[in-house]
Every structure is written in structure tokens, then in C-alpha cells.
Amino acid sequence: AMIFRDAILDLIEAELGDRFTTEARRGFTILLGWMAGANIYVKASFGDRLRLLQESWRKVNKTQTVAEKDADREAVQDIEGGEDADGLPKRDAGRRAPSSTSKLGNRIKNRKTTPLLASSKEPVKSSQGTFVLLKGGMGSDDMVVPTNYREMFEFNSAVMGFSGSSWLPEVLDSFDSIVVHAADSNRLQQECDLLAVRISKKVSGTVNLSQYKSCMLASLRSLLPKEWDSNYEVAWNWLWDNVERLIVKNVEKPPVWEAAVRNMMDSFGPEEMYRIRALIFERFFVAAASGQEYFKQSDTRLHFIMEKVLQMTVDMFQDPWQLTDDISALGLRHVGYGIPTQLFGPFVSCCVEVIGEATDSKNGLEGFRWSLALISRLLVRTITEGSTIVMKAVNSNSARQLQTAISCAPRGSRAQWLLNIEVGTHAISPLFWSIESGSLDAARAIIEDLLVIRADRERYYYGAPDLFLRHQDIMQRLCLEAPALNTSCPMPRESLLMHCSLVIFLLVESFLPKIPELRDVWIIRFFKAFRKGAWKRKLCCLPFPLYLKEPVAACNFMMMVLLICMCSQEPMFHCIGQPGAEFPTMDCPEVKDIRRRYSMFGMLAIALHWALMIDLSVFSTGLSAFVLVCAQVLSEIGRFLVALIFLLLTFGSAIAVLEHGYFEMRDIPHAATALFAITVVLYEDDWRSLMSEPALLTAVLLYVLASSILLMNLLIAQLNNSYTFIYNDMVGFARLNRATNIVETLKTFPMYKWKVFVESLKFDQPLEFNQGDVGFGGGIQVEEPSHMYSVLTDSVNRFGGSCSPDMQWPDESNGSKLIDRYTKVQKFLDCRWQDLLVTLADAAAFEVQLHRDTQTHTHTRTHTRTRTRTHIHTHTSSHRPPPAAHCRCAFFDCFV
């Protein structure tokens, strides 16, 4: 401390010189000595207390180990096992002999926890925040032993008669944050201010905070019987005295502030409130000019933001619990926006200043200042805790910066750094934020890093399970919001779906339940759809269900309509009861008029039935691909038909107007029909019959030229081009179609059979990557000949060294060194190109100036020409680029 003090004094003396007098030096010496002594005193007096608080708090909230949980589970099973008719335990005697109950009892004795009586219906729990159930002790059938601070506190508060105090749970909920951040005075002040507001909403009037102190000390003594001594007593009393002082300071003020702030806000009219909001931003932009770069929205949007800010000052008193959660979410959004925390101070000051000028209510202004300051501190804390190096890399949309940031992560929590950032009660995903904000380079880098398999000697690390566990809708979000993040794999997309999908489909079909009748099911679905309002599309002003937009569903619906029409026109039904007609029969005088309609409906139904059987092509990938190609080229045929109809109407109308004696083309309908027959080569007449009508023959020949030669060949070219374009993906489309049918079929699959099927796949069993190399699970292992697919490089990045999950992965940037060198070369060439452009621009400007001087001084042409040559030579030599050898040396220096 003395060395640091003398260094500061010497620095001040060197800067000020003679102005640094002896009195000033003595004053600075006393001030710096007092500051150093205060720091030493605080470290010596309170450092041990804070360390003792943290250690004891971890002990009273310690999570049980896996071995302890297993022992508790065995103990509960032994207790619940009961005895058989012979008085022996139902479980195996070999396992019953070393009873886990005794182990549990020994462990409880070692903890010195006091057994507590409980009801026999109390749930059995054995982890953090739970009880441990025992039988046959202390004269009671059931005994419950608290294993952490919360449960022990709740028990002691009930024993002491404090269970009616509604504010105790609020302190208990916030006490963990208070103890953990006891060394941070700002955070401790925030927690106490929030706690004061919450207590004021639960209790009106004076609060006896000593009740919590009594329960707290009793609970800690029970949970730490061996370690507890006077040091623990002093440390915890010191902590609670500070917390109590901060709470008592403001616990009675929030109700008064709430009414005053609400009345103050209600007293402002719309015009005055508009002026206040505008004035706040005006003064804020003057106080912090950099804030204009972050408030770039429209004026109406800025007024909306300011209105929400003013409303939050009232909500802090009305519902502090909900507002705290909202502030956590808002702070995480600000992390994504990259808002600097230095702007919150000027913003709060401007708000308080403007509101103070607009109101005379002292309580309202004081409550507004206190509430807004608390909100700003919570936002600053959220932004500070959430502004990780990963989020900064995402905001800059830099893949290289993201790789540098994630390289600092421990290998065991690398995926969590990329998928989850928790602040308060909310969490944000850097991956989803990069997708929503358009930082696709960072999103691509995150996905690529998660899908890399890394391994050391002890375990494998793969981020795909964490990715789908954190974001189960990741595929849908990528398809909707980031379609540009397509795969860079050179293999076709259709290879993503393997042939095992056919096996799965056949297995599913073999397990399908045999449902004889679906009438009740469809009635229920119909009413559910109607109740939910699934009638969005309209046809001729009539609503119809959304599922009819699917071609297969629409065809099934049309089939139903045709069958109903056939039933209404069934001749057999109309012949019932007719004299002389024996049932069943279709021949009677009454069915002569309806027989034709019945046959037409039957024809359409048969054709539609065979069209529906096209869906069976899913069993053959090639046939399904051909059907999909046919469906894709229907649009081209539709365009061809539109053009053909236009030609038919054009030439049909023209021929109908022409005076001729050809009977087959006497009017527009007959002329259009004849021309269409010529197009499809169904016209029986010969062109020689038109020799007597030259004008008509010319019109027909022009139509044939436009339709059969131009349109038909154009259709062939379009179909050829479309087929070539679709051919590469038609197999993939066919497999996707099959996958769609599989998914639709799985909806009717029984859940218990599906679970059996999934368990039979054994996804939880590790896969063998190589002989003796046991990896992780989640796949189906298929053996194949080694010569079919040659693998030259290992797809798993393996590393040596330490195997601790807390260690970082070694540097993986060796492969990118060449890319960095090329980047340096590119920058060098860009600089040289810019220099060349500047040189050419200067030379052109100099040449223009010389040309003007030459025109002005015509009487000294010869002298000016000599001087011009000299100036041009001098100027160009001064801006001449370096020789080729020098450029080449500088070029290759970038690779060194």
C-alpha cells in the first residue's frame, strides 16, 4: 500500500511540478493512507465473514450425490416392500441384509439432523429441497428429516408459530440471492429494495423482521451442528443486520409512493404527456449524443417506448413479481441489441428532471425516481450478466469472433454457451437470437460447432442432443426464418432420407390397429374443427375446412359426393315397389330418365377411384418420383392450354367472320372445334377440300403453324427443361412424400406400441465407432463392406492432454491459417489497388489543370510545353508504383 501511495504521489508531483505544494502532498498522503487502511481493515474484518457465509450456505443447500440418492431410493423400496405371509421381506434377502435403511440412518446421524414427525401420507423425497422418509423411529410410524435450509426453515417457522406471517416466504425466496451476492453492495441493495416492495404488498404496517432472524439461526444450527460456533453466529447476525437495515429503510414507503405515482401519472393529460415524452428524448439526445444511434425508430415508436417506461414505474409498486420477470426478458433483448449500459444513467436523469418540472408532488417524484432507478439497475445487471463474449460475437455477426469466444468455454459446457444464457428467471438462446436478428454467419458457425464430434481419451462430446433438447422446433425455425442456411454438403439432398424408411413404414403398417368404423372419430374431428374455427378458406362465399386444400383429402371428399349422388340416382332404389318389378332389378319404366345421370356419376367415381390409387406409388421410389415429376409439369401444360385456347378463340372468331362455304366452320363454336381437332390430329377431312377457299386455307395454315409447330415445340422444350431441373431432386421428393405418409400414419399408432418400437431400436445404447471404440448412443448401427465407402479422414476430432470437462479444447485454428494468409493477401492487393486509383486520379486532375493553363497562356506555347513535360514527368515519377520485384516480395511476405 505504501509503495502504491508513493507511486501516485510521485506521478502527481511529476505532472504538477511546483504547483504540488507541501500541504497538498500532506493532504494526499493522509487521504491515500486512510483509503489503504480502510481496504486493509475491510479485507481483514469482513473477508473471513463473507467466506464463512458462502461455505456454510453451500453446505446447507448441498445437493445429494448419486450414491446418496441411490441409497435413499433403496431405503424407500425396502420400507415399502413389506413382509410376506412368513414374516420375511418381500424383497430378496441378500439385498435386504445390508439394509439401506441403516445406511440412511447412519448418514443422518452423521449429519446430526433432528428427526421430525410427519404424516404417513407425506411424499418420499431425497434430493435438494426435499425430505427423507423413515419408519419406526421416535415413537412414530413415519419420520421426515429436512435435508436443506428451505425445508428446515419452513419446519421451524411452523414450530415457532410464525406460519401465519405471509411475508416470510418472500424473504425465503430472495435469501439465496442475498447470501450469494453478499459481497456485492449494489446487488445486495437491489435485492433488498425488491424485497421491501414485495413485503409491502403482503403486509401493511410494521413488520417484525426479527422473526426471520430467529428461524434462520435455528435452521442453520440444526443443519450445521458440528461446524457451528461463535464465528458462524457473528457472521450470520452481521449479514442479517445489514439486510434488515436496508429493508427497514424502505419497507413502509412503497404504498405511499404507489398512490402518489399513480395520481401523478393520471394528472397528466394526453397533450402534456406527449410533450413530456418528446422533451425526455430531446434532453437525452443532448446529454448522451451516442444514444441517437440506438433510438433510430420512428417518432411514434419512440413515444410508445417512453409510454411503456413510464408505465413500468407504476407497475413496480403494483406487481413487482411480474415486472421483475419482464425486466429480465427485456434485459436479455437489450443484450441482443447490444445496448451499452452507460446510457441508462443519463436516460434516468433526464426522465426524473422532466417529470420534476411537470409536477409539484414530492412523494410522486420521489417514488418515480426510486422506481425508475431500481428498474434501470435491474436492466443494467441483466445486460451485464447476459453480455457474454458469445452474444457479442453474435451481435457483430462474425464467425471468426464467435470461434474465438467459444474456444474459451470448458469442453463440458461448450454447448450450453451456444444455446442458453440465463439471467434471473429468463434465458436467451444465442442461436435463436442470431437467426431472429439476421446474423446468419454467426448462426452457421454455432450450428457447425454443435455438430462437430470431439473426443478425448475418456468421453465423447457431441452437441446435437443438446441442440434438439433446447430447441425441439429447430428444423421448423430454420426452414421458416433462415432458409439461406442450407447444407454445404456436395451430396444430393435426397440422400438424407435412407432406404430404412421403407422398413419403418412396413413395420408401422404391420402394427396398425384394425379400426372397423371411423364414423364417430370423424364426427368428433368435425365438431372440433368447427369449434376451433378451422374454416378459413372460402369457395363461392362458402367456408370449407382447411384440410381440403390437400389434393388427396379433396379427392376423397369428391368421391364421397359422387357416391352420394350415385345413391340418390340408384335405379334399383327407384324400382322398389313398382308393379311387375322384382327386387332387385334395374329395369323399370321409371328409371329411363335417371339411368344416364347414374352412369355419368358412376364413370366419374370410377375414374376418381383409380386416380386415388396413384397414392400407392409410394411403395416404389422410382414410380413415386415419376408421379411427382408429372405433377410438377402440370403447370407447364396449363400454360400451354391457356395459349391454345387463346389461339382457338382468335382464329375461330376470324374464320366465323369470313364469308366461305365450308360447312364445318360455319360459326365460332364449330370453327374452334374443328381447329382443336386439327391440333390433336382427329380431324378426318383433307386440306384439299379447302382449295376453293384460299382465305380460309390461309387462316387454317397459320393456325397450324402457331399451334402445332410453335406451341407444341415450345411445350416440349419446357417439359424437357422442367424434367431436367426436377430430375436431380425427384428421388428426394419421393422419399419426402413417403416420410409424409409415415408421419400421417403414425398419428393412429397406439402409444404403447410406439414406445415398444422405440425401445426396440435401443437408441440409449452406445454405438461402436470402431473395434473396441465405444461412442455415444442415439443411432442405428449398420454394418457395410469397408470397400464401399472409403473414409480417408476421421470424422471425430480427437485430442490428447487432460480429459477434465472443465478444460478447454486445444486450438483448432490450424486449418484456418491458410485462409488467414489469403485474407492478408487480399487486403494487401486492395490497398495497392486503392493507391493505384488515387495515383490515376491525381494524374488526371493534373492533366486537366495543365490543359487549362495551356489554353490560357497561348503566347508561351513552346515554353509551356517544355514545362508541361517536366511537370508530368516529375508528377508521375513521384506516384509511380513500386517495381514488379518489390510488389512480388511484398506479396509473398504475407505468407511468411
Protein Blocks (a to p, Z undefined) as FASTA:
>chain_A
ZZmmmmmmmmmmmmnommlcfklmmmmmmmmmmmmmmmmmmmmmmmmmmmmmmmmmmmmm
cccdfklmmmmmmmmmmmmnopafkopafbdfklmmmpcklmmmmmmmmnopacddddfk
bccdfbehiacddehiehiabdcddfbfklmmmmmmmmnopmmpmklmmmmmmmmmmmmm
mmpmklmmmmmmmmmmmmmmmpgcjddfklmmmmmmmmmmmmmmmlpcfklmmmmmmmmm
mmmmmmmmmmmmmmmmmmmmmmmmmmpcfklmmmmmmmmmmmmmmmmmmlmmmmmccfkl
mmmmmmmmmmmmmmmmmmmmlmmmmmmmmmmmmmmnopafklmmmmmmmmmmmmmmmpcb
fklmmmmmmmmmmmmmmmmmmmmmmmcfklmmmmnopaklmmmmmmmpcfklmmmmmmoc
cehjbccdfklmmmmnopamlmmmmmmmmmpccddfkbccdfklmmmmmmmmlmmmmmmm
mmmlccfbfbdfklmpcfklmmmmmmmmmmpccdfbfklmmmmmmmmmmmnopafbcceh
iacdfklmpmklmmmmmmmmmmmmmmmmgmklmmgopahiacddfbdfklmmmmmmmmmm
mmmmmmmmmmmmmmmmmmpmklmmmmmmmmmmmmmmmmmmmmmmmmmmmmmmmmmmpgcf
bfklmbmklmmmmmmmmmnopafbdfklmmmmmmlmmmmmmmmmmmmmmmmmmmmmmmmm
mmmmmmmmmmmmmmmmmmmmmmmmmmmpcfklmmmmmmmnommbccdfbghiacdehiac
ddddfklpccfbdfbdcdehjfbfkbccddfklmmmmmmmmmmmmmmmmmmmmmmmmmmm
mmmmmmmmmmmmmmmmmmlmmmmmmmmmmmmmmmmmmmgccdfklmmmmmmmmmZZ
